[in-house]
Amino acid sequence: MSDINQIFKVETDKGEIKDAELLNIISNNNNEYAVYSIDNGDETSNLYASKIIIDENGKTKLVDLEDNSEKVAIIEIIKEMLNK
């Protein structure tokens, strides 16, 4: 999952499968995070970040950020990226 602008499928909270575009991969505290967008179909997109893990089968997976301090740290990194 290292090709920036790569399109991949994600499942939303509502169980819908949508196309997502990889915008960046960031590192923090020995973890990597995918920053990606999902088009809303109305000329707007939502921005997301998920932790990148390797599952027991060696496949790359994205998982939700569950720890609040982890969320805050990643949000701050993304804000810095957007302000450049």
C-alpha positions as CSV (number, residue, x, y, z in Angstrom):
1,M,0.0,0.0,0.0
2,S,2.7,2.5,-0.9
3,D,1.4,3.9,-4.2
4,I,0.1,7.4,-3.4
5,N,-3.2,8.1,-5.3
6,Q,-3.9,4.3,-5.4
7,I,-7.6,3.5,-5.5
8,F,-8.8,0.8,-3.1
9,K,-12.0,-0.5,-1.6
10,V,-13.2,0.3,1.9
11,E,-16.2,-0.7,3.9
12,T,-18.0,2.3,5.6
13,D,-19.6,2.3,9.0
14,K,-22.9,1.7,7.1
15,G,-21.6,-1.4,5.5
16,E,-21.2,0.2,2.0
17,I,-18.2,-0.6,-0.2
18,K,-16.7,2.5,-1.6
19,D,-13.6,3.5,-3.6
20,A,-11.0,5.4,-1.5
21,E,-8.0,7.3,-2.8
22,L,-4.7,7.0,-0.9
23,L,-3.3,10.5,-0.3
24,N,-0.4,9.8,2.0
25,I,1.2,7.3,4.4
26,I,2.4,8.8,7.7
27,S,4.5,7.3,10.5
28,N,4.1,8.0,14.2
29,N,5.4,6.0,17.2
30,N,6.6,3.1,15.0
31,N,3.2,2.7,13.3
32,E,2.1,3.6,9.8
33,Y,-1.2,5.2,8.9
34,A,-3.0,5.6,5.6
35,V,-4.6,9.0,4.9
36,Y,-7.2,8.6,2.3
37,S,-10.4,10.3,0.9
38,I,-13.8,8.9,-0.1
39,D,-15.7,10.9,-2.7
40,N,-19.2,11.8,-1.5
41,G,-20.6,12.0,-5.1
42,D,-21.4,15.7,-4.7
43,E,-18.0,17.3,-5.5
44,T,-16.9,16.9,-1.9
45,S,-14.8,14.2,-0.2
46,N,-14.3,13.1,3.4
47,L,-10.8,12.6,4.7
48,Y,-9.9,9.5,6.8
49,A,-6.9,8.0,8.6
50,S,-6.5,4.3,9.5
51,K,-3.7,2.3,11.1
52,I,-2.0,0.0,8.6
53,I,-1.4,-3.5,10.0
54,I,-0.3,-6.9,8.6
55,D,-2.8,-9.6,9.5
56,E,-1.9,-13.2,10.3
57,N,-2.0,-14.1,6.6
58,G,0.5,-11.4,5.7
59,K,-2.1,-9.2,4.1
60,T,-2.2,-5.4,4.6
61,K,-5.3,-4.2,6.4
62,L,-6.6,-0.9,7.6
63,V,-8.0,-0.6,11.1
64,D,-9.8,2.2,12.9
65,L,-8.0,4.4,15.4
66,E,-9.4,3.4,18.7
67,D,-7.1,5.1,21.2
68,N,-8.0,8.7,21.7
69,S,-4.4,9.9,22.1
70,E,-3.5,8.1,18.9
71,K,-6.4,9.9,17.1
72,V,-5.3,13.3,18.4
73,A,-1.7,12.7,17.3
74,I,-2.7,11.7,13.8
75,I,-5.2,14.6,13.4
76,E,-2.4,17.0,14.4
77,I,0.0,15.5,11.8
78,I,-2.7,15.7,9.1
79,K,-3.4,19.4,10.0
80,E,0.3,20.1,9.6
81,M,0.3,18.4,6.2
82,L,-2.7,20.4,5.1
83,N,-1.2,23.7,6.2
84,K,2.0,23.3,4.1
